[in-house]
Amino acid sequence: EVNNNQQSYAKAGFQNEKLNIAELGEDALKMQEASLNKGGVRLDKNYAGTPDCTGQKSKLLQVITNLVKNAQEAMADNDRYNRPKEMYIETGMLDDKTVFLTVRDNGCGISEEQLTKVFNHGFTTKETGHGFGLHTCAKAMTER
């Protein structure tokens, strides 16, 4: 199912099309499902009824998948502190025409100073990270 899901996005190309943000959230979770289960992450979802929107599915899937992966990695030390790993995904409307998707976790957090650098190419807080993920996602969201 994951492979089929990935293939359908690979064939989607880079044109704008109608999409449902909650369905994209679910697809990203399916792609990360084995890792989330293995990591013992408890998932809470609240998909409010949002209208379809227009965007590039493959780019949005990449961004949401990266956010889910980062959220899971941010909770790596929760076991050491006997704290459950909890991830929350929510969709909704900011106003009459703006759809949102939020990914939250109860992990270690990030300092104010580091927060200003998270989209910089090469910046990472991870020992084995490369600093490409959020930078690539930010670029994808600003490209036309």
C-alpha positions as CSV (number, residue, x, y, z in Angstrom):
1,E,0.0,0.0,0.0
2,V,2.9,2.4,0.8
3,N,4.5,1.6,-2.5
4,N,1.3,2.2,-4.4
5,N,0.8,5.4,-2.5
6,Q,4.3,6.6,-3.4
7,Q,3.9,5.7,-7.0
8,S,0.7,7.6,-7.4
9,Y,2.4,10.7,-6.1
10,A,5.5,10.1,-8.3
11,K,3.2,10.1,-11.3
12,A,1.3,13.3,-10.2
13,G,4.0,15.6,-11.5
14,F,4.4,19.2,-10.5
15,Q,1.2,20.7,-11.7
16,N,-1.4,22.2,-9.4
17,E,-4.4,20.1,-8.8
18,K,-7.4,19.8,-6.5
19,L,-6.5,18.1,-3.3
20,N,-7.8,17.3,0.2
21,I,-5.3,18.3,3.0
22,A,-6.6,15.7,5.4
23,E,-6.1,12.9,2.8
24,L,-2.6,14.1,2.3
25,G,-2.0,13.9,6.1
26,E,-3.3,10.4,6.1
27,D,-1.1,9.4,3.2
28,A,2.0,10.9,5.0
29,L,1.1,8.9,8.1
30,K,0.7,5.7,6.1
31,M,4.2,6.2,4.7
32,Q,5.6,6.6,8.2
33,E,3.3,4.1,9.8
34,A,5.8,1.3,10.4
35,S,8.3,3.8,12.0
36,L,5.6,5.4,14.1
37,N,4.4,2.0,15.4
38,K,8.0,0.8,16.1
39,G,8.7,4.0,17.9
40,G,5.6,3.7,20.1
41,V,4.1,7.0,19.0
42,R,0.5,7.6,20.0
43,L,-1.3,9.5,17.3
44,D,-4.3,11.8,17.8
45,K,-5.9,13.3,14.7
46,N,-8.6,15.9,14.3
47,Y,-9.4,16.4,10.6
48,A,-12.0,19.2,10.5
49,G,-14.1,19.4,7.4
50,T,-12.0,21.4,5.1
51,P,-12.8,22.1,1.5
52,D,-10.5,20.9,-1.3
53,C,-7.7,23.3,-2.2
54,T,-5.3,23.6,-5.0
55,G,-1.6,22.6,-4.8
56,Q,1.1,20.2,-5.9
57,K,0.4,17.0,-4.2
58,S,3.9,15.6,-4.4
59,K,5.4,18.7,-2.8
60,L,2.8,18.9,0.0
61,L,3.2,15.2,0.7
62,Q,7.0,15.7,1.0
63,V,6.5,18.5,3.5
64,I,3.9,16.7,5.6
65,T,6.0,13.5,5.7
66,N,9.1,15.5,6.7
67,L,7.1,17.2,9.6
68,V,5.8,13.8,10.8
69,K,9.3,12.4,10.7
70,N,10.8,15.4,12.5
71,A,8.1,15.2,15.2
72,Q,8.8,11.5,15.8
73,E,12.6,12.2,16.0
74,A,11.9,15.1,18.5
75,M,10.4,12.5,20.9
76,A,13.4,10.2,20.9
77,D,14.3,11.0,24.5
78,N,10.8,10.7,25.8
79,D,11.4,7.1,26.8
80,R,14.4,8.2,29.0
81,Y,12.1,10.5,30.9
82,N,9.2,8.0,31.1
83,R,7.0,10.2,29.0
84,P,4.7,8.8,26.3
85,K,5.3,9.8,22.7
86,E,2.3,11.8,21.5
87,M,1.8,13.3,18.1
88,Y,-1.2,15.4,17.2
89,I,-2.3,16.2,13.6
90,E,-5.0,18.7,12.9
91,T,-6.6,20.3,9.9
92,G,-8.9,23.3,9.8
93,M,-9.6,26.7,8.4
94,L,-7.7,29.9,9.4
95,D,-10.3,32.1,7.7
96,D,-12.8,31.7,4.9
97,K,-10.2,30.7,2.3
98,T,-7.1,29.4,4.1
99,V,-6.7,25.7,4.9
100,F,-4.1,24.6,7.5
101,L,-2.5,21.3,8.7
102,T,-0.6,21.2,12.0
103,V,1.8,18.6,13.3
104,R,2.6,18.8,17.0
105,D,4.6,16.5,19.3
106,N,5.5,16.4,23.0
107,G,9.2,16.0,22.4
108,C,12.2,18.0,23.5
109,G,11.4,21.2,21.7
110,I,13.8,23.7,20.2
111,S,15.5,26.8,21.6
112,E,14.5,30.3,20.3
113,E,17.9,30.7,18.8
114,Q,17.7,27.5,16.9
115,L,14.2,28.1,15.8
116,T,15.3,31.1,13.7
117,K,17.7,28.8,11.8
118,V,15.6,25.7,11.1
119,F,15.0,26.6,7.4
120,N,18.7,27.4,6.7
121,H,20.4,25.0,4.4
122,G,22.7,22.7,6.4
123,F,21.3,23.6,9.8
124,T,20.5,20.6,12.0
125,T,20.0,19.8,15.6
126,K,20.5,16.0,15.0
127,E,23.8,14.2,15.4
128,T,23.4,12.4,12.1
129,G,21.3,15.1,10.3
130,H,22.3,16.9,7.1
131,G,20.0,20.0,7.4
132,F,18.3,19.5,4.1
133,G,14.8,18.5,5.2
134,L,13.1,21.7,6.4
135,H,15.2,23.8,4.0
136,T,13.9,21.7,1.0
137,C,10.4,21.9,2.4
138,A,10.5,25.7,2.7
139,K,11.8,26.0,-0.8
140,A,9.1,23.7,-2.1
141,M,6.4,25.9,-0.5
142,T,7.7,29.1,-2.0
143,E,8.3,27.8,-5.5
144,R,5.6,28.5,-8.1
